[in-house]
Amino acid sequence: MNNVVLVGHLAQDLEINEQENKKCVELLLEVNRPFKNAEGTYDIDIIPCRLWEGIAINATICCKKGDTVGIKGRIQSDEKGTYVVIERLSFLSTKKPSEVKENGRN
């Protein structure tokens, strides 16, 4: 079984591009490790992820750099490397509806 569940922060603002004739978003998810290092701080893992089609469009509208999201997906490898294909995205901290409207992205 190939399942991944992560909660983390978006490392950058999201942009849609085209891959394989489909809308795609490539993102980096910053995930805190559950234990402190020798200096007494939490290390962060940077996890590359991809979103496709409708979920990609919704994420670019609702999320920005620094937002906290929960994801469910699977690990996939290809010629570009290994990444998580996000199948479900939960917006845990995102723009308020009024901010989306003010930015003209509604």
Legacy VTK file of the C-alpha trace (Angstrom):
# vtk DataFile Version 3.0
C-alpha trace
ASCII
DATASET POLYDATA
POINTS 106 float
0.000 0.000 0.000
1.353 3.434 -0.945
-0.247 6.084 1.305
1.234 9.302 2.664
-0.380 11.668 5.185
1.450 14.892 6.088
0.753 18.231 7.763
3.053 21.109 6.944
3.516 24.643 5.650
3.679 25.706 2.011
7.228 26.830 1.234
6.176 29.090 -1.668
3.178 30.608 -3.398
1.542 28.203 -5.842
1.560 28.563 -9.627
-0.211 26.416 -12.201
1.759 25.062 -15.142
1.021 22.501 -17.841
2.449 18.968 -17.737
1.268 16.072 -19.838
-1.479 18.399 -21.202
-2.915 18.788 -17.684
-2.879 21.580 -15.139
-0.268 20.903 -12.470
1.154 22.615 -9.390
4.538 21.604 -8.032
5.083 22.637 -4.431
7.392 22.143 -1.492
5.848 21.205 1.842
7.800 22.052 5.010
7.155 19.344 7.618
8.493 19.583 11.181
10.126 16.480 12.610
8.476 15.255 15.832
11.682 15.473 17.905
14.303 18.102 18.721
17.862 17.980 17.412
21.044 18.378 19.502
20.561 22.177 19.533
17.080 21.803 21.006
15.157 22.878 17.891
12.970 20.984 15.433
14.455 20.145 12.042
12.253 20.593 8.975
11.976 18.201 6.056
11.166 19.730 2.655
8.866 17.362 0.741
8.288 17.897 -3.017
4.649 17.403 -4.009
2.388 17.697 -7.071
-1.267 18.596 -7.449
-3.266 17.925 -10.616
-6.277 19.512 -12.349
-9.164 20.668 -10.087
-7.316 20.308 -6.791
-4.411 22.297 -8.289
-6.715 25.140 -9.342
-8.448 25.282 -5.939
-5.137 25.290 -4.086
-3.786 28.250 -6.091
-6.945 30.220 -5.287
-7.100 29.415 -1.571
-3.509 28.938 -0.422
-0.382 31.057 -0.163
3.162 30.702 1.136
3.221 29.833 4.841
-0.296 28.376 4.997
-0.720 25.134 6.922
-2.203 22.254 4.950
-2.857 18.579 5.489
-2.334 16.246 2.565
-3.122 12.660 1.680
-1.475 11.094 -1.332
1.038 8.612 -2.639
4.760 8.554 -3.362
5.663 8.460 -7.048
8.954 8.457 -8.949
9.752 9.436 -12.521
12.639 10.895 -14.503
12.312 14.162 -12.499
12.687 12.467 -9.118
10.541 11.289 -6.221
7.586 13.311 -4.944
4.164 13.012 -3.324
1.142 13.107 -5.626
-1.508 14.860 -3.540
-4.934 13.275 -3.849
-6.597 15.211 -1.031
-5.684 18.626 0.381
-7.154 20.077 3.582
-6.801 23.812 4.109
-5.891 24.148 7.793
-4.967 27.838 7.646
-5.690 29.754 4.480
-6.818 33.122 3.190
-10.116 34.370 4.515
-12.878 34.642 1.871
-12.643 38.461 2.088
-8.906 38.313 1.261
-9.561 36.116 -1.784
-12.168 38.606 -3.002
-9.890 41.616 -2.395
-7.074 40.005 -4.383
-9.388 39.498 -7.358
-9.028 35.745 -7.246
-12.652 34.947 -6.455
LINES 1 107
106 0 1 2 3 4 5 6 7 8 9 10 11 12 13 14 15 16 17 18 19 20 21 22 23 24 25 26 27 28 29 30 31 32 33 34 35 36 37 38 39 40 41 42 43 44 45 46 47 48 49 50 51 52 53 54 55 56 57 58 59 60 61 62 63 64 65 66 67 68 69 70 71 72 73 74 75 76 77 78 79 80 81 82 83 84 85 86 87 88 89 90 91 92 93 94 95 96 97 98 99 100 101 102 103 104 105
